[in-house]
């Protein structure tokens, strides 16, 4: 189900021309949208849930569609995924380490109308000390053997295979003949960050997508939530640059349709234009009550 949803969303976003879809959580206060952007693990969902408890309306915890002409933010109220350390975590949801909260179970109302953005808060988790990228991949029947062999063709890649609920075990290059064929298999891959391997992994996933039922990113940023958070105003162009790194649409969407070539700077300028009337801030990670309090000060009743 998770992979099916990913494919549906990817297809929809690839065809969208009237909206820019930002990777961000969104809440509403007094008819204005508050956008909380940041990389995975920065605390977007946690902050959204805390602000809902303070009376904000729910737009989304992960998707922020902004109309290019009206510059209004539209709701994307899907289920919220939160960290779960229980023994059965992820067994029914397809997301390991996560449990699901439906929109009707949230502590505040689900907002159904578009509105103008009041502010954009870019969450800064601090320095990322992760030196490896990790993916959890579910492979369907008939595809495990070919997928595993192709993975082993990528250098500097650690591959773990766990089947039928058993413990994971690293698979050496000479172990390719042990790959099963005809059963569901779970794979955990781990590779060094910053060595250009991610495009190769993405190309391989696309090549085997008919056999893949789930892909979940396993590595996460680990901010220091014990320190005091700091809120700092930032320029619009700086906020736009940060958003560029984690948009929800496929890169091909931003090609020039006439020349079929990327237009350098065009996407940045469009984001900058969308945010020109929006107050932008950086919020460094820290104590949850402190982060929530700083955001509340921004959105206090006018």
TITOR-217357 format. One line per 2 residues: number of its first residue (from 1); for each residue x, y, z of C-alpha. Coordinates in nm, 2 decimals, padded with zeros to 4 digits, always signed. Each point is the difference from the previous one (the first is absolute). Layout:
% residues N
NUM	X:Y:Z | ...
//
This chain:
% residues 302
1	+00.00:+00.00:+00.00 | +00.28:+00.24:+00.09
3	+00.18:-00.05:-00.33 | -00.33:+00.03:-00.19
5	-00.07:+00.33:+00.17 | +00.35:+00.12:-00.08
7	-00.05:-00.08:-00.37 | -00.34:+00.17:-00.01
9	+00.14:+00.32:+00.16 | +00.31:+00.00:-00.22
11	-00.22:-00.03:-00.31 | -00.23:+00.28:+00.12
13	+00.28:+00.24:+00.09 | +00.18:-00.07:-00.33
15	-00.31:+00.14:-00.18 | -00.07:+00.30:+00.22
17	+00.07:+00.33:-00.17 | -00.20:+00.25:+00.20
19	+00.16:-00.09:+00.34 | +00.34:-00.01:+00.16
21	+00.00:-00.28:+00.26 | +00.24:+00.06:+00.29
23	+00.11:-00.26:+00.25 | -00.15:+00.16:+00.31
25	-00.26:-00.03:+00.27 | -00.27:+00.26:+00.00
27	-00.24:+00.12:+00.27 | -00.26:+00.28:+00.00
29	-00.06:+00.28:+00.25 | -00.27:+00.27:-00.06
31	-00.03:-00.08:-00.37 | +00.38:+00.02:-00.08
33	+00.24:-00.29:-00.07 | +00.31:-00.06:+00.21
35	+00.25:-00.21:-00.20 | +00.25:-00.22:+00.18
37	+00.28:-00.12:-00.24 | +00.29:-00.22:+00.07
39	+00.18:-00.33:-00.08 | -00.13:-00.34:+00.12
41	+00.05:-00.03:+00.38 | +00.02:+00.38:+00.06
43	-00.33:+00.00:+00.20 | -00.27:+00.11:-00.25
45	-00.26:-00.25:+00.10 | +00.07:+00.04:+00.38
47	-00.04:+00.38:-00.03 | -00.32:-00.04:-00.21
49	-00.15:-00.22:+00.27 | +00.10:+00.23:+00.28
51	-00.15:+00.30:-00.18 | -00.32:-00.19:-00.06
53	-00.03:-00.04:+00.37 | +00.03:+00.38:+00.03
55	-00.30:+00.05:-00.22 | +00.15:+00.02:-00.35
57	-00.18:-00.16:-00.30 | +00.15:-00.29:-00.18
59	+00.11:+00.03:-00.37 | +00.28:-00.26:-00.03
61	+00.31:-00.13:+00.18 | +00.20:-00.07:-00.32
63	-00.14:+00.17:-00.31 | -00.05:+00.37:-00.07
65	-00.16:+00.08:-00.34 | +00.03:+00.37:-00.09
67	-00.20:+00.13:-00.30 | +00.24:+00.18:-00.23
69	-00.25:+00.28:-00.09 | -00.20:+00.06:+00.31
71	+00.29:-00.09:+00.24 | -00.25:-00.17:+00.22
73	+00.08:-00.32:+00.20 | -00.24:-00.30:-00.04
75	-00.07:-00.27:+00.25 | +00.15:-00.35:-00.05
77	-00.15:-00.18:+00.30 | +00.13:-00.35:-00.01
79	+00.08:-00.23:+00.30 | +00.28:+00.11:+00.23
81	+00.29:-00.24:+00.06 | +00.18:+00.02:+00.34
83	+00.29:-00.19:+00.16 | -00.10:-00.31:+00.18
85	+00.23:-00.22:+00.22 | -00.26:-00.27:+00.07
87	+00.08:-00.36:-00.09 | -00.26:-00.01:-00.27
89	+00.11:+00.33:-00.16 | -00.05:+00.01:-00.38
91	-00.14:-00.36:-00.04 | -00.34:+00.12:-00.13
93	+00.10:+00.33:-00.15 | +00.30:-00.10:-00.22
95	+00.21:+00.27:+00.17 | +00.25:-00.14:+00.25
97	+00.03:+00.21:+00.31 | -00.32:+00.19:-00.08
99	-00.36:+00.00:+00.10 | -00.29:+00.17:-00.17
101	-00.24:+00.27:+00.13 | -00.30:+00.06:-00.23
103	-00.12:+00.36:-00.06 | -00.32:-00.07:+00.20
105	+00.21:-00.10:+00.30 | +00.20:+00.32:+00.01
107	-00.04:+00.24:+00.30 | -00.14:+00.28:-00.22
109	-00.21:+00.06:-00.30 | +00.11:-00.08:-00.36
111	-00.01:+00.32:-00.20 | -00.17:-00.03:-00.34
113	+00.06:+00.34:-00.16 | +00.30:+00.16:-00.16
115	+00.16:+00.31:+00.17 | +00.28:+00.24:-00.03
117	+00.33:-00.09:+00.17 | +00.09:+00.21:+00.31
119	+00.35:-00.13:+00.05 | +00.25:-00.26:-00.10
121	+00.22:-00.16:+00.27 | +00.30:-00.20:-00.12
123	+00.10:-00.25:+00.26 | +00.37:-00.04:+00.05
125	+00.09:-00.33:+00.17 | +00.36:+00.09:+00.03
127	+00.30:-00.18:-00.14 | -00.09:-00.34:-00.14
129	+00.25:-00.26:+00.13 | -00.14:-00.28:-00.21
131	+00.27:-00.13:-00.23 | -00.22:-00.27:-00.16
133	-00.33:-00.01:-00.18 | -00.24:-00.29:+00.07
135	-00.31:-00.14:-00.18 | -00.24:-00.27:+00.10
137	-00.14:-00.16:-00.32 | -00.28:-00.25:-00.04
139	+00.03:-00.22:-00.31 | -00.29:-00.20:-00.13
141	+00.00:-00.36:-00.12 | +00.21:-00.08:-00.30
143	+00.21:+00.31:+00.03 | +00.24:-00.07:+00.29
145	+00.26:-00.18:-00.19 | +00.05:+00.25:-00.28
147	-00.03:+00.29:+00.23 | +00.26:-00.14:+00.24
149	+00.25:-00.08:-00.28 | -00.02:+00.35:-00.13
151	+00.05:+00.15:+00.34 | +00.31:-00.20:+00.05
153	+00.14:+00.15:-00.32 | +00.02:+00.34:+00.18
155	+00.33:+00.05:+00.18 | +00.02:+00.12:+00.36
157	-00.35:-00.12:+00.07 | -00.09:-00.21:+00.31
159	-00.30:-00.22:-00.06 | -00.20:-00.17:+00.27
161	-00.27:-00.26:-00.07 | -00.26:-00.11:+00.26
163	-00.28:-00.24:-00.10 | -00.29:-00.16:+00.19
165	+00.05:+00.22:+00.30 | +00.35:-00.14:+00.06
167	+00.31:+00.21:+00.10 | +00.17:+00.21:-00.27
169	+00.33:-00.11:-00.13 | +00.25:+00.17:-00.23
171	+00.02:-00.16:-00.34 | +00.35:-00.03:-00.15
173	+00.07:+00.03:-00.37 | +00.05:-00.38:-00.03
175	-00.34:-00.05:+00.16 | -00.21:+00.10:-00.30
177	-00.10:-00.36:-00.08 | -00.19:-00.01:+00.34
179	-00.25:+00.26:-00.11 | -00.36:-00.13:+00.03
181	-00.24:+00.00:-00.29 | -00.37:-00.01:+00.04
183	-00.05:+00.14:+00.35 | -00.03:+00.34:+00.16
185	+00.34:+00.13:+00.12 | +00.11:+00.29:+00.20
187	+00.33:+00.18:-00.07 | +00.20:+00.25:+00.19
189	+00.27:+00.18:-00.19 | +00.26:+00.23:+00.14
191	+00.25:+00.21:-00.19 | +00.24:+00.29:+00.06
193	-00.15:+00.35:-00.04 | +00.17:+00.25:-00.23
195	+00.14:-00.25:-00.25 | -00.25:+00.04:-00.28
197	-00.17:-00.33:+00.07 | -00.36:+00.13:+00.05
199	-00.07:+00.06:-00.38 | +00.11:-00.36:-00.07
201	-00.23:-00.14:+00.27 | -00.29:+00.21:-00.13
203	+00.06:-00.12:-00.35 | +00.01:-00.36:+00.12
205	-00.33:+00.04:+00.20 | -00.17:+00.15:-00.31
207	+00.12:-00.30:-00.21 | -00.14:-00.25:+00.24
209	-00.31:+00.20:+00.11 | -00.24:-00.27:-00.12
211	+00.14:-00.23:+00.27 | +00.03:+00.25:+00.28
213	-00.29:+00.05:+00.24 | +00.15:+00.23:+00.26
215	+00.30:+00.24:+00.03 | +00.07:+00.17:+00.33
217	+00.29:+00.22:+00.10 | +00.17:-00.14:+00.31
219	+00.26:+00.26:+00.08 | -00.12:+00.31:+00.19
221	+00.15:+00.32:+00.13 | +00.02:+00.01:+00.37
223	-00.04:+00.36:+00.12 | +00.09:+00.10:+00.36
225	-00.34:+00.06:+00.15 | +00.15:+00.08:+00.34
227	+00.15:+00.34:-00.08 | -00.17:+00.34:-00.02
229	-00.15:+00.06:-00.35 | +00.08:+00.33:-00.18
231	-00.23:+00.17:-00.25 | +00.17:+00.23:-00.26
233	-00.15:+00.20:-00.29 | +00.15:-00.10:-00.34
235	-00.02:+00.15:-00.34 | -00.25:-00.13:-00.25
237	+00.26:-00.12:-00.24 | +00.17:-00.20:+00.27
239	-00.33:-00.17:+00.09 | -00.06:-00.07:-00.37
241	+00.35:-00.16:-00.03 | -00.07:-00.23:+00.29
243	-00.33:-00.11:-00.14 | +00.16:-00.09:-00.33
245	+00.18:-00.29:+00.15 | -00.31:-00.19:+00.10
247	-00.29:+00.06:-00.23 | -00.26:-00.26:-00.04
249	-00.02:+00.01:-00.38 | +00.22:-00.20:-00.24
251	+00.30:+00.19:-00.14 | -00.14:-00.06:-00.36
253	-00.30:+00.22:+00.09 | +00.22:+00.30:+00.00
255	+00.13:-00.05:-00.36 | -00.07:+00.27:-00.26
257	-00.29:-00.16:-00.20 | +00.12:+00.15:-00.32
259	+00.37:-00.09:+00.01 | -00.03:-00.30:+00.24
261	+00.30:+00.13:+00.18 | +00.03:+00.13:+00.35
263	-00.03:+00.38:+00.04 | +00.28:+00.10:+00.24
265	-00.13:+00.23:+00.28 | -00.36:+00.00:-00.13
267	-00.13:-00.22:+00.29 | +00.19:+00.21:+00.26
269	-00.15:+00.32:-00.14 | -00.35:-00.15:+00.01
271	+00.03:-00.11:+00.36 | +00.14:+00.34:+00.09
273	-00.30:+00.17:-00.16 | -00.25:-00.23:+00.18
275	+00.16:+00.10:+00.33 | +00.05:+00.37:-00.06
277	-00.28:+00.10:+00.23 | +00.07:-00.26:+00.26
279	+00.20:+00.05:+00.32 | +00.28:-00.26:+00.01
281	+00.19:-00.13:+00.30 | +00.25:-00.27:+00.10
283	-00.08:-00.19:+00.32 | +00.29:-00.20:+00.15
285	-00.10:-00.33:+00.16 | -00.04:+00.00:+00.38
287	-00.25:-00.07:+00.27 | -00.34:-00.07:-00.13
289	-00.18:+00.24:+00.23 | +00.25:+00.27:-00.10
291	-00.05:-00.06:-00.37 | -00.38:+00.00:+00.03
293	+00.01:+00.32:+00.21 | +00.21:+00.18:-00.26
295	-00.23:-00.10:-00.28 | -00.31:+00.11:+00.21
297	+00.16:+00.34:+00.04 | +00.02:+00.03:-00.38
299	-00.36:-00.09:-00.06 | -00.16:+00.18:+00.30
301	-00.32:+00.17:-00.08 | +00.05:+00.32:-00.20
//
